[in-house]
């Protein structure tokens, strides 16, 4: 790749990064809200990448101009005897307004049955089809480029696995969490990092007891010396996988893009499953320890019946915030609850029959909470006690002695970590050939850790959380 090609590639990646920034801002604008903590981190990371691209492009531009200035002298003194030199010319548009293509079109497009991700995987496995392999490899590279340029996407890593796996199409990576399943609200709220390849367990060092200071009693006397002690916390790498048996006729003959249907549904279920593990994973059987099963979090019990007044839910939320401050010495930044709990809160009224939580457009005064301009399934739905409220339908509603309670989380979200690799897909015809079927498999690796600072998490529970509309 020469320098002009490198510049074109960098410009294409810079444009993808700009697109990523625009998508982040458009989602926030559509919800009439500020950026979530995860969105803010992604925005800052992507903005830094754009600046790095600009710096590298400017550097290469200077080198190209220097090379062009030196080219006449190089041609003058180039050896000529008996050699037919091939001169490679970089063509530029000669007509005003002519376009230079800097972004390669996507290999697999949503609802486009002309190219099938499933069929290409199958052809590579069965016959080593070179064209299919080239399309799959090109799709892998494009997804990797977008992953690097787009702070929203996890970095691609195909080190794990047997080498026969491929990365699903780009439309799936961008849109799978938007399909008709409970969203991965909590999983996206916490700090997301790419999972390091080649490991089945992550270990994080942690200070167990710290150093100390004290007043020096007299000059030249011994000062306080307390050695800190350390420990570590570990989280295993969990494999989340699912598959579907598909008839070969459906893949080859269907006028619909079956890739869209099956891959989309598998990935949507993966998103729901991972979010559920982050919330309620038992910490056994290869599963992570979820935030609701984690030891050492702050517990707040609420058995009241109203949002306001004595023994109110609002008081319980304030207590949960206070406990984070007391344990972590920093402020929480989010409240996470089940949609049914927020709907119950919206239905609460004061003594004059007025709603306690009112829409933001009404310009409320002394409001207990504020409802956003619309109910979001992914971003914050409103604010309460100075914190954004997120709704996650994967929070269980069958807890407590009556198996009918939900839970409310108050937390400092960037203290909780989720490492995730890149979703992979495979297709197999073995053992299904006698029935003309294909088994399609989708899987991913992830590791979740909430035990870095258990005190940054408060969990509200109790019989008051069994009330529904």
C-alpha positions in Angstrom: 0.0 0.0 0.0 1.6 3.3 -1.1 1.2 6.6 0.8 -1.8 7.8 -1.2 -3.6 4.6 -0.5 -2.8 4.9 3.2 -4.2 8.4 3.1 -7.4 7.2 1.4 -7.7 4.4 4.0 -7.2 6.8 6.9 -9.7 9.3 5.5 -12.3 6.4 5.1 -11.7 5.4 8.7 -11.9 9.0 9.9 -15.3 9.3 8.1 -16.5 6.1 9.9 -15.4 7.7 13.2 -17.3 10.9 12.4 -20.4 8.8 11.5 -20.0 7.1 15.0 -19.9 10.5 16.7 -23.0 11.6 14.8 -24.9 8.5 15.8 -24.1 9.0 19.4 -25.3 12.6 19.3 -28.4 11.7 17.2 -29.5 9.1 19.8 -29.1 11.6 22.6 -30.9 14.3 20.6 -33.7 12.0 19.7 -34.2 11.2 23.4 -33.8 14.9 24.3 -31.2 13.9 26.9 -27.5 14.2 27.8 -25.0 11.5 26.9 -25.0 8.4 29.1 -21.6 7.6 30.9 -20.9 4.9 28.3 -21.8 7.2 25.4 -19.6 10.0 26.8 -16.6 7.6 27.1 -17.2 6.4 23.5 -17.5 10.0 22.3 -14.2 11.0 23.9 -12.4 7.9 22.6 -13.7 8.4 19.1 -12.9 12.1 19.1 -9.3 11.3 20.1 -9.1 8.7 17.2 -10.3 11.4 14.7 -7.6 13.8 15.9 -5.0 11.0 15.6 -6.2 10.3 12.0 -5.9 14.0 11.1 -2.4 14.1 12.5 -1.3 11.0 10.5 -3.0 12.2 7.3 -1.2 15.6 7.6 2.1 13.8 8.1 1.6 11.6 5.1 0.4 14.5 3.0 3.7 16.3 3.7 5.6 13.1 2.7 3.7 12.8 -0.6 4.4 16.4 -1.5 8.1 15.9 -0.8 8.1 12.7 -2.9 6.3 14.6 -5.7 8.9 17.4 -5.6 11.7 14.9 -5.8 10.2 12.8 -8.6 11.6 14.8 -11.6 15.1 14.4 -10.3 14.6 10.7 -9.6 13.4 10.2 -13.2 16.3 12.2 -14.6 19.0 10.1 -12.9 17.1 6.7 -13.0 19.1 3.9 -14.7 17.9 3.3 -18.3 20.2 0.8 -20.0 18.2 -2.1 -21.5 15.5 -1.9 -18.9 11.8 -1.3 -19.6 10.7 0.5 -16.4 7.1 0.3 -15.4 5.8 3.6 -14.1 2.8 3.4 -11.8 0.6 6.5 -12.1 -1.8 7.6 -9.4 -4.8 8.9 -11.3 -6.7 11.9 -10.0 -10.2 13.0 -11.1 -9.8 15.2 -14.3 -13.4 16.4 -14.4 -14.8 19.0 -12.0 -16.9 17.3 -9.3 -15.5 13.8 -10.1 -15.8 11.6 -7.0 -13.0 9.6 -5.3 -14.3 6.5 -3.7 -12.7 6.2 -0.2 -15.1 3.8 1.4 -15.7 0.3 0.3 -19.3 -0.8 0.1 -20.4 -3.4 2.7 -20.1 -7.0 1.6 -23.3 -8.2 3.3 -26.2 -5.9 3.4 -29.4 -6.2 5.5 -32.3 -7.7 3.6 -30.1 -8.3 0.5 -30.5 -11.9 -0.6 -27.9 -11.5 -3.4 -25.1 -12.3 -1.1 -25.6 -14.7 1.8 -23.3 -14.8 4.8 -24.6 -18.3 5.6 -24.1 -19.6 2.1 -20.5 -18.2 1.9 -19.6 -19.9 5.2 -21.1 -23.1 3.9 -19.3 -22.9 0.6 -15.9 -22.3 2.2 -16.3 -25.3 4.5 -17.6 -27.6 1.8 -15.5 -26.7 -1.3 -13.1 -24.0 -0.2 -14.8 -21.6 -2.6 -12.2 -18.8 -3.1 -14.7 -16.1 -3.9 -16.7 -16.9 -0.8 -13.6 -16.9 1.3 -12.6 -13.5 -0.2 -16.0 -12.0 0.7 -15.8 -13.4 4.3 -12.3 -12.1 4.8 -13.2 -8.7 3.4 -16.2 -8.5 5.7 -13.9 -9.4 8.6 -11.5 -6.6 7.7 -14.3 -4.1 7.3 -15.8 -4.9 10.6 -12.4 -4.7 12.2 -11.8 -1.3 10.7 -15.1 0.0 11.9 -14.5 -1.5 15.3 -11.3 0.4 15.6 -12.9 3.6 14.3 -16.2 3.4 16.2 -16.1 3.7 20.0 -19.5 2.0 20.2 -18.3 -1.3 18.9 -16.0 -3.8 20.7 -12.6 -4.4 19.2 -12.5 -7.4 16.9 -10.4 -10.4 18.1 -10.5 -13.8 16.4 -7.6 -15.3 18.4 -9.9 -17.6 20.3 -11.7 -20.4 18.5 -10.7 -23.0 15.9 -10.0 -20.6 13.0 -13.1 -21.5 11.1 -15.3 -18.8 12.5 -16.2 -15.5 10.8 -17.5 -12.2 12.0 -21.1 -11.5 11.3 -22.0 -8.6 8.9 -21.6 -5.0 9.9 -25.4 -4.3 10.0 -25.8 -6.9 12.7 -23.0 -5.4 14.8 -24.6 -2.0 14.7 -28.2 -3.0 15.1 -28.5 -6.3 17.0 -29.4 -4.7 20.3 -32.3 -2.9 18.7 -34.3 -6.0 17.8 -37.4 -7.1 19.6 -35.9 -8.5 22.8 -35.2 -7.0 26.2 -32.2 -4.6 25.6 -28.8 -5.0 27.2 -29.3 -1.7 29.1 -27.2 -2.5 32.2 -24.4 -4.2 30.2 -24.1 -1.1 28.0 -24.2 1.2 31.0 -21.1 -0.1 32.8 -17.6 0.2 31.5 -17.1 -1.9 28.3 -13.6 -3.0 27.2 -12.4 -5.5 24.6 -11.7 -8.9 26.0 -7.9 -9.8 25.9 -7.4 -12.8 23.6 -5.9 -16.1 24.8 -7.2 -16.2 28.3 -9.9 -17.9 30.3 -9.7 -15.8 33.4 -9.0 -12.1 34.2 -7.3 -11.2 37.5 -7.3 -7.6 38.8 -5.0 -6.5 41.6 -6.7 -4.7 44.5 -5.5 -2.9 47.5 -6.8 -4.7 50.6 -5.5 -2.4 53.3 -3.8 0.9 52.7 -0.9 3.0 54.0 -1.4 5.5 56.8 -0.2 8.9 58.0 0.0 10.5 61.4 1.3 13.6 63.1 5.0 13.5 63.8 5.2 14.0 67.6 8.6 15.7 67.6 11.2 16.6 65.1 13.5 13.8 64.1 11.1 11.2 65.6 9.8 8.2 63.7 7.0 8.9 61.3 4.0 6.7 60.7 4.8 3.7 58.5 2.0 1.2 57.6 2.5 -1.2 54.8 -0.3 -1.7 52.4 -1.5 -5.2 51.6 -2.9 -6.3 48.3 -5.2 -9.0 47.0 -6.7 -9.8 43.7 -10.2 -10.5 42.3 -10.8 -12.7 39.3 -13.5 -13.2 36.8 -13.8 -16.2 34.5 -14.4 -15.9 30.7 -17.9 -17.0 29.9 -18.9 -18.5 26.6 -22.4 -17.5 25.5 -23.6 -19.5 22.4 -26.6 -20.5 20.5 -27.5 -22.3 17.2 -30.2 -23.1 14.7 -30.7 -25.9 12.3 -31.8 -24.5 8.9 -32.8 -26.4 5.8 -30.4 -26.0 2.8 -33.4 -25.1 0.6 -34.2 -22.2 2.8 -30.7 -20.8 2.5 -30.4 -21.4 -1.2 -33.9 -20.8 -2.5 -35.6 -18.4 -0.1 -36.4 -15.0 -1.7 -36.0 -13.5 1.9 -32.6 -13.0 3.5 -32.7 -15.8 6.1 -29.4 -14.4 7.4 -31.3 -11.4 8.6 -33.9 -13.4 10.5 -31.7 -16.0 12.2 -28.5 -14.0 12.9 -30.6 -11.1 14.1 -32.6 -13.3 16.5 -29.6 -15.2 17.8 -27.7 -12.0 18.4 -30.6 -10.3 20.1 -31.0 -13.3 22.5 -27.2 -13.1 23.1 -27.6 -9.5 24.1 -30.5 -10.3 26.5 -28.6 -13.3 27.9 -25.4 -11.4 28.6 -27.3 -8.5 30.3 -29.1 -11.1 32.5 -25.8 -12.7 33.5 -24.4 -9.3 34.4 -27.5 -8.7 36.6 -28.1 -12.1 38.2 -25.3 -14.5 37.3 -24.7 -17.0 40.1 -20.9 -17.1 39.9 -20.9 -20.9 39.4 -21.0 -23.2 36.4 -18.8 -20.9 34.3 -21.2 -18.0 34.9 -20.2 -14.6 36.2 -21.3 -13.2 39.6 -24.0 -10.7 38.8 -24.6 -7.4 40.5 -27.6 -8.8 42.4 -25.8 -11.8 43.7 -22.5 -10.0 44.6 -21.5 -9.9 48.3 -20.6 -6.7 50.0 -23.0 -4.3 48.2 -25.1 -1.8 50.2 -28.5 -3.1 51.1 -31.6 -0.9 51.5 -34.9 -2.5 52.6 -38.2 -0.8 51.7 -41.6 -2.1 52.7 -43.7 1.0 52.2 -46.5 1.6 49.8 -46.0 5.1 48.4 -43.5 7.1 46.4 -43.6 10.0 48.8 -44.3 10.7 52.5 -43.1 8.7 55.5 -41.2 5.5 54.7 -41.4 6.4 51.0 -39.6 4.9 48.0 -37.9 8.3 47.4 -36.5 8.1 51.0 -35.1 4.6 50.2 -33.5 5.9 47.0 -31.9 8.8 48.9 -30.6 6.2 51.5 -29.1 4.1 48.7 -27.3 7.2 47.3 -26.0 8.1 50.8 -24.6 4.6 51.2 -22.6 4.8 48.0 -21.2 8.2 49.1 -20.3 6.7 52.6 -18.8 3.5 51.2 -17.1 4.7 48.0 -16.6 8.4 48.9 -17.8 9.3 45.4 -21.2 10.0 43.8 -23.3 7.4 42.0 -24.3 8.3 38.5 -27.3 6.0 37.7 -30.4 4.4 38.9 -31.5 1.2 37.2 -35.0 -0.3 37.6 -37.5 -2.6 35.9 -39.9 -0.8 33.6 -42.8 -1.9 35.7 -41.4 -0.1 38.7 -41.0 3.2 36.8 -44.6 2.8 35.4 -45.8 2.4 39.0 -43.9 5.5 40.0 -45.5 7.5 37.1 -48.9 6.5 38.4 -48.4 8.0 41.8 -50.2 11.2 42.7 -50.1 13.8 45.4 -53.1 14.7 47.6 -54.6 16.8 44.9 -54.5 14.1 42.3 -51.5 15.5 40.4 -48.7 13.1 39.1 -45.6 13.2 41.3 -43.3 12.5 38.4 -44.1 15.0 35.6 -42.9 15.4 32.0 -39.9 17.6 31.5 -41.7 19.8 28.9 -44.1 21.0 31.6 -41.3 23.0 33.2 -42.0 21.5 36.7 -41.2 23.2 39.9 -40.2 21.2 43.0 -40.7 17.9 41.2 -39.8 14.7 42.9 -38.7 13.3 39.5 -38.8 14.3 35.8 -39.9 12.1 33.0 -38.0 12.5 29.7 -39.7 13.7 26.6 -40.2 10.1 25.7 -39.8 6.6 27.3 -36.5 5.2 26.2 -35.8 1.5 26.0 -32.0 2.0 25.8 -31.1 5.4 27.3 -32.3 7.2 30.4 -36.0 7.5 30.7 -35.9 10.4 33.2 -34.2 11.8 36.3 -34.6 11.3 40.0 -32.6 12.6 43.0 -30.1 14.1 40.5 -29.4 10.8 38.7 -30.5 9.4 35.4 -33.0 6.6 35.6 -32.4 3.6 33.2 -35.1 0.9 32.6 -33.9 -2.7 32.2 -36.5 -5.4 31.6 -34.0 -8.1 32.5 -34.1 -7.2 36.2 -36.0 -10.1 37.7 -39.6 -9.7 39.0 -39.8 -13.0 40.9 -37.7 -12.2 43.9 -38.5 -12.0 47.6 -40.5 -14.3 49.9 -43.5 -13.8 47.7 -41.5 -14.3 44.5 -43.1 -11.1 43.2 -40.6 -8.4 43.9 -38.2 -6.6 41.6 -35.0 -4.6 42.6 -33.7 -1.1 42.2 -30.0 -0.4 41.6 -28.1 2.8 42.5 -24.5 2.7 41.4 -21.4 4.3 40.1 -21.4 2.7 36.7 -17.8 3.1 35.7 -16.7 1.0 38.7 -18.3 -2.0 37.1 -16.4 -3.7 34.2 -17.5 -5.8 31.3 -15.0 -7.3 28.9 -16.4 -8.6 25.6 -14.8 -10.1 22.5 -16.4 -10.0 19.0 -19.5 -12.1 18.1 -18.6 -14.9 15.8 -20.7 -17.2 13.6 -20.1 -20.6 12.0 -22.1 -23.0 9.7 -21.8 -26.8 9.6 -23.4 -29.4 7.3 -21.8 -32.4 9.0 -24.2 -34.9 10.5 -27.1 -33.0 8.8 -26.2 -33.8 5.2 -28.7 -36.8 5.1 -31.5 -34.3 5.8 -30.2 -31.4 3.7 -29.8 -29.2 6.8 -27.2 -26.8 8.0 -26.4 -26.0 11.6 -25.7 -22.3 12.2 -23.9 -21.3 15.4 -23.3 -17.9 17.0 -21.1 -17.4 20.0 -19.0 -14.9 22.0 -16.7 -14.6 25.0 -17.3 -12.2 27.9 -16.1 -11.6 31.4 -17.9 -9.5 34.0 -16.5 -8.0 37.2 -18.5 -5.9 39.8 -16.4 -6.7 42.9 -13.8 -4.0 42.4 -15.8 -1.6 44.6 -18.9 -3.4 46.0 -19.6 -0.3 48.0 -20.3 1.7 44.9 -23.5 -0.4 44.4 -26.7 -0.1 46.5 -29.5 -2.6 46.0 -33.0 -1.6 47.1 -35.2 -4.6 48.0 -38.3 -5.4 50.1 -42.0 -6.1 49.9 -42.7 -2.6 48.7 -41.3 -3.6 45.3 -44.1 -6.1 44.6 -46.6 -3.3 43.7 -47.7 -3.1 40.1 -50.3 -1.2 38.1 
